[in-house]
Amino acid sequence: MNPLELAQIRYSAKKFDSSKKIPQEIIDDLKEILRLAPSSINIQPWKFTFVQNPEIKEKLAAVSMHNVEKVNQAALVVVFSVADDLDAFQDVVNSGVLSDRHRDWYNSLRKNMPEADLKSWMAKQVYIALGVGLNASIALGLDATPMEGIETDKYAAILNMTTYKPLFAMAVGYAAADDHNRLEVTPKSRRPLDDVIESI
Ligand SMILES: Cc1cc2nc3c(=O)[nH]c(=O)nc-3n(C[C@H](O)[C@H](O)[C@H](O)COP(=O)(O)O)c2cc1C
């Protein structure tokens, strides 16, 4: 399928078929695709936590607001977190993964920008990975749901996170046959092309 066709069929699943498991090689591909996501100055301020363990998934589900069932049913939940302890993250910056120019750029941002603004900029980078993850999922034959509706502080506690902070999650698996959000039941609703695209 070409990218347009994939965009046309991708949708946010609201009900997953919990009996279907995802082949490990597909999960491995998704991991690698997220690792390759782009970010400003290649800063990569993220951690992607792949949760398949049923007990942990159940604990996460209990603090997932209106997403309880999706988290319980989906074979996989990917939690997207952002670097929160900037002293700890400095080790990544200094590790050689960034070019010297980008490292110097980041160090100057860290010195001159209020910490809240720097963290907000980092969180935006993690959202880019969400777009990559959603497109990757449909291309890999998976259904997915992005979920901001989670209690991020409780996710952090369940996952024992200290230096990273969860922002949102993505439920991944195979949609149930009776998912009401399937496109044949609930067609895509988007603003008209001329309204959102300007061509000059
Ligand atoms: C950042 C983000 C957060 C979202 N959070 C939730 C959520 O918590 N629960 C949910 O069921 N859908 C959530 N959605 C799905 C959106 O409602 C959905 O993408 C939008 O209505 C467009 O529909 P489509 O994805 O089916 O094309 C979220 C989407 C995005 C991009």
The ligand as an SDF file (V2000), in Angstrom:
LIG
                    3D

 31 33  0  0  0  0  0  0  0  0999 V2000
   -1.9510   13.3200   20.8550 C   0  0  0  0  0  0  0  0  0  0  0  0
   -3.2240   12.5470   20.7300 C   0  0  0  0  0  0  0  0  0  0  0  0
   -3.8740   12.1190   21.8750 C   0  0  0  0  0  0  0  0  0  0  0  0
   -5.0250   11.3340   21.7780 C   0  0  0  0  0  0  0  0  0  0  0  0
   -5.5810   10.8200   22.9230 N   0  0  0  0  0  0  0  0  0  0  0  0
   -6.6070    9.9010   22.8070 C   0  0  0  0  0  0  0  0  0  0  0  0
   -7.0800    9.2030   23.9520 C   0  0  0  0  0  0  0  0  0  0  0  0
   -6.6370    9.4030   25.0860 O   0  0  0  0  0  0  0  0  0  0  0  0
   -8.0360    8.2530   23.7640 N   0  0  0  0  0  0  0  0  0  0  0  0
   -8.5610    7.9870   22.5170 C   0  0  0  0  0  0  0  0  0  0  0  0
   -9.4220    7.1040   22.4080 O   0  0  0  0  0  0  0  0  0  0  0  0
   -8.1330    8.6430   21.4190 N   0  0  0  0  0  0  0  0  0  0  0  0
   -7.1610    9.5890   21.5350 C   0  0  0  0  0  0  0  0  0  0  0  0
   -6.6840   10.2180   20.4070 N   0  0  0  0  0  0  0  0  0  0  0  0
   -7.2710    9.9020   19.0910 C   0  0  0  0  0  0  0  0  0  0  0  0
   -7.9400   11.1010   18.4160 C   0  0  0  0  0  0  0  0  0  0  0  0
   -9.1930   11.3550   18.9700 O   0  0  0  0  0  0  0  0  0  0  0  0
   -8.0170   10.7880   16.9190 C   0  0  0  0  0  0  0  0  0  0  0  0
   -6.7160   10.7020   16.3880 O   0  0  0  0  0  0  0  0  0  0  0  0
   -8.8010   11.8310   16.1230 C   0  0  0  0  0  0  0  0  0  0  0  0
  -10.1410   11.8870   16.5400 O   0  0  0  0  0  0  0  0  0  0  0  0
   -8.7570   11.5120   14.6220 C   0  0  0  0  0  0  0  0  0  0  0  0
   -9.2790   10.2360   14.3740 O   0  0  0  0  0  0  0  0  0  0  0  0
   -8.4430    9.0550   13.7010 P   0  0  0  0  0  0  0  0  0  0  0  0
   -7.1430    8.9200   14.4600 O   0  0  0  0  0  0  0  0  0  0  0  0
   -9.3180    7.8530   13.8840 O   0  0  0  0  0  0  0  0  0  0  0  0
   -8.2230    9.4120   12.2650 O   0  0  0  0  0  0  0  0  0  0  0  0
   -5.5680   11.0400   20.5060 C   0  0  0  0  0  0  0  0  0  0  0  0
   -4.9070   11.5080   19.3570 C   0  0  0  0  0  0  0  0  0  0  0  0
   -3.7480   12.2190   19.4760 C   0  0  0  0  0  0  0  0  0  0  0  0
   -3.0250   12.6330   18.2090 C   0  0  0  0  0  0  0  0  0  0  0  0
  1  2  1  0
  2  3  1  0
  2 30  2  0
  3  4  2  0
  4  5  1  0
  4 28  1  0
  5  6  2  0
  6  7  1  0
  6 13  1  0
  7  8  2  0
  7  9  1  0
  9 10  1  0
 10 11  2  0
 10 12  1  0
 12 13  2  0
 13 14  1  0
 14 15  1  0
 14 28  1  0
 15 16  1  0
 16 17  1  0
 16 18  1  0
 18 19  1  0
 18 20  1  0
 20 21  1  0
 20 22  1  0
 22 23  1  0
 23 24  1  0
 24 25  2  0
 24 26  1  0
 24 27  1  0
 28 29  2  0
 29 30  1  0
 30 31  1  0
M  END
$$$$
